[in-house]
């Protein structure tokens, strides 16, 4: 993994997941599998990473993940993606991303608008981001944000 910060975050996700015997899944749109690829590089990933769903097209979000048909660049879509993938793959925790990679706008949102949902148990939290740059830069920033938010969520739960 070229991004040393991301590599460190993934190793911490692996450690927390292993320590708490949690499984993790991901649902991705604009990142097209990059989050799954990053997580799969974590130590002993086979023991904690359940897998992921790349739902680049809206129909996949609706038909595979159970997202309510409608706009997909929304907090509720990200939340439903996280719920759907955790249910589909039987995971304890999930991260999901949806948004506009660019270069143009989508559903009235400018390029770089991204929603990241993290789910643990039956609770989901969603954060909205506005990233700058070309599509590859938005993708990279989204992967970093999703991984960092997942780690924070796993840590906060383990502190309880």
Residue pairs with C-beta under 8 A, 6 or more apart in sequence:
1 7
1 10
1 38
1 41
3 140
3 144
5 144
6 38
6 143
6 144
6 147
7 41
9 144
9 147
9 148
9 151
10 38
10 39
10 41
10 42
10 147
11 42
11 43
12 151
13 24
13 39
13 42
13 147
13 150
13 151
13 154
14 42
14 43
14 44
14 45
14 48
15 43
16 22
16 151
16 154
16 155
16 158
17 23
17 24
17 48
17 49
17 93
17 154
18 43
18 44
18 47
18 48
19 158
20 154
20 157
20 158
22 48
22 92
22 93
22 154
23 48
23 49
23 50
23 89
23 90
23 91
23 92
23 93
24 39
24 48
24 49
24 50
24 91
24 92
24 93
24 94
24 95
24 150
25 49
25 50
25 51
25 52
25 53
25 85
25 86
25 88
25 89
25 91
25 93
25 94
26 35
26 36
26 39
26 51
26 52
26 53
26 85
26 94
26 95
26 96
26 146
27 52
27 53
27 55
27 65
27 81
27 82
27 84
27 85
27 94
27 95
27 96
27 97
28 34
28 35
28 36
28 52
28 53
28 54
28 55
28 56
28 96
28 97
29 54
29 55
29 56
29 61
29 72
29 81
29 97
29 98
29 99
30 56
30 97
30 98
30 99
30 100
30 101
30 114
30 138
30 139
30 142
31 97
31 139
31 142
31 143
31 146
32 54
32 56
32 139
33 52
33 54
34 139
34 140
34 142
34 143
35 52
35 95
35 97
35 143
35 146
35 147
36 49
36 51
36 52
36 54
38 143
38 147
39 45
39 49
39 52
39 147
40 49
42 48
42 49
50 89
50 90
50 91
51 89
52 85
53 60
53 64
53 65
53 84
53 85
53 88
53 89
54 60
55 61
55 64
55 65
55 67
55 81
58 69
58 72
61 67
61 72
61 77
61 80
61 81
61 98
62 68
62 69
64 84
64 88
65 80
65 81
65 84
65 85
65 88
66 80
66 83
66 84
66 87
67 77
67 80
67 81
67 84
68 76
68 80
70 77
71 77
71 107
72 98
72 107
73 98
73 99
73 100
73 106
73 107
73 109
73 113
73 115
74 98
74 115
75 115
75 117
75 126
75 128
77 98
77 115
78 96
78 97
78 98
78 115
78 116
78 117
78 126
79 96
79 117
79 119
79 124
79 126
81 96
81 97
81 98
81 117
82 94
82 95
82 96
82 117
82 118
82 119
82 124
83 94
83 119
83 124
85 91
85 94
85 96
86 92
86 93
86 94
86 119
92 120
92 121
93 118
93 119
93 120
93 150
93 153
93 154
94 117
94 118
94 119
95 116
95 117
95 118
95 119
95 146
95 147
95 149
95 150
96 116
96 117
96 119
97 114
97 115
97 116
97 117
97 142
97 146
98 114
98 115
99 109
99 112
99 113
99 114
99 115
99 129
99 138
99 142
100 106
100 107
100 109
100 110
100 111
100 112
100 113
100 114
100 138
101 111
101 135
101 138
101 139
101 142
102 111
102 112
102 134
102 135
102 138
103 111
103 134
103 135
104 111
105 111
110 130
111 135
111 138
112 129
112 130
112 131
112 132
112 133
112 138
113 128
113 129
113 130
114 128
114 129
114 130
114 131
114 138
114 141
114 142
114 145
115 126
115 127
115 128
115 129
116 126
116 127
116 129
116 142
116 145
116 146
116 149
117 124
117 125
117 126
118 124
118 125
118 149
118 150
118 152
118 153
119 125
120 153
120 154
120 157
121 157
125 153
127 145
127 149
129 141
129 142
129 145
131 137
131 138
131 141
131 142
131 145
132 138
133 141
